[in-house]
């Protein structure tokens, strides 16, 4: 049998892709323990006693797990794994801004800890191509250039993003197939096929000196997937029989009982709805990344002899990538250009569009608001929203549905018809993964706090001791030596906001000001001072934005001006020279007056002009 060095290559800093050796799973138990404990600097010529001593020391080699996103939140998933002098990242995603982040486009993890340790970083492994797992890569790779490993579909989507940002040529992307392993210094990451709402999704088995860590990624168990690639439950079972130190599993649907339905059930619903929509134009909004659902739409369009038009930049990009890689089968001449739709009657058209979450600038929302340049909604439209609102988006989706219905169009959405199934495992599937892997420790991942707690309860119901379950927060440093697992410290973590081309320049103070402006508006006070004569020559003039309409509140504005004049008349020559003091006095007196009269607190901005 090949030596460990021959299997993994030379030197801990090299990163190689190796085919998984099935012989590992049938080794005697003692040999399996040797395998997991002998990654670091293996030497030969030792006595059995010395070898046992060395194995014991290896077993105590600490491995650290550091979540930098994806805990107590939905999105921006990112986890760091460390051992000895090596480090790698699992996923690097983004999240979309909350209502309390006005003007913010995206939210990404805080990369500062990894940047400070970049010389130890061996690479990035990606579970699948959803934005909450790859969306932060572009911003990270601009700072730290390391190899990125993923399946064919995942790498195809990453290439598109890097190309848009002009950094594709300087980045190293490596395609890895399931059941293959990537070495990350003294650790190794094995890719395991799982089912999800996007092709090419994988879980990870992380082989470390302390033991095997299993990370499911986002997953569900689908025994009849559209692409025929069933989750590799056998491999999870093999790992469980060898001994899994810790399981890190998707918690998104931990509150939902039973099993998640197969994606194939959506095809049956689409068939019934296409038949019901006879004589009408069909518009379907879904997630751009759900290639399997798009495939079923195209299959039904072909069956009913309809042409397909595609709206939304992300939808176009994903479909092009999926077609190029063979994940999406589209009959020749079925896809038509937006400009050519008018050549076909309504009953011959299917529009596939983005906007299933009611995003303000999405194609479906613009159609609903009658602001889309190419499509106007009519009573002859049959609209299917094939997605479930992400928590927090319910109001947006409801608004879009209401506006679409006002046009007379028929609207079908998830709560009234089976037009969506989740890509995440429900309780029975989570129990199955726990039963197969039989972990010593458990860390629930990917979800809000309530999801993590519910998943912890599931683990306890499976016989996991409560003291072996660890609910962490982003920034926690979880350390294990194979015997124990605990939080030992914290690293810098949190959210970094992206606004336009600015990354991280919008912080808590800027957000506070934006919310202040949004809630109470702005008052600008302008005065002009002659510096030579040290006298006020103009003003105070008052400008209101978002507070009151000046022409309808002239009495209030006049009283405010009188208050400011009195304040200025009481100012000494010294005050007129100290502009900071003068601004503070004007701001305070006007703020007190405005609040007394209106019970509002607009932002007050004094401006002093030098003449």
Secondary structure, DSSP 4 states (H G I P E B T S, - for coil): ---HHHHH-SSTT---EEE--GGGGGS-HHHHHHHHH--SS---S--HHHHHHHHHHHHT--EEEEEEESBSBSS--EEEEEETTEEEEE---EE---TTSTT--EEEE--HHHHHTGGGEEEEE-S---HHHHTTHHHHHTT----EEE-HHHHHHHHHHHHHTT-GGG--EEE--TTEEEEETTEEEEEEE-B-SSTT-EEEEEEETTEEEEE--S-B--TT-TTS----HHHHHHHHHH-EEEEEEE-TTTTS-S-PPPTHHHHHHHHHHHHHTTTSEEEEE--TT-HHHHHHHHHHHHHTT-EEEE-SHHHHHHHHHHHHHTSS---TT-B--GGGGGGS-GGGEEEEES-TT--TTSHHHHHHTT--SS----TTEEEEE-SPPPTT-HHHHHHHHHHHHHTT-EEEETTTSS----SS--HHHHHHHHHHH--SEEEEESB-HHHHHHHHHHHHHTT--GGGB----TTEEEEE-SS-EEEEEE----EEEEETTEEEEE-HHHHHHHHHHHHH-EEEEEEEEETTTTEEEEEEEEEEESS--GGG-HHHHHHHHHHHHHHHHT--HHHHH-HHHHHHHHHHHHHHHHHHHHS---EEEEEEEE-
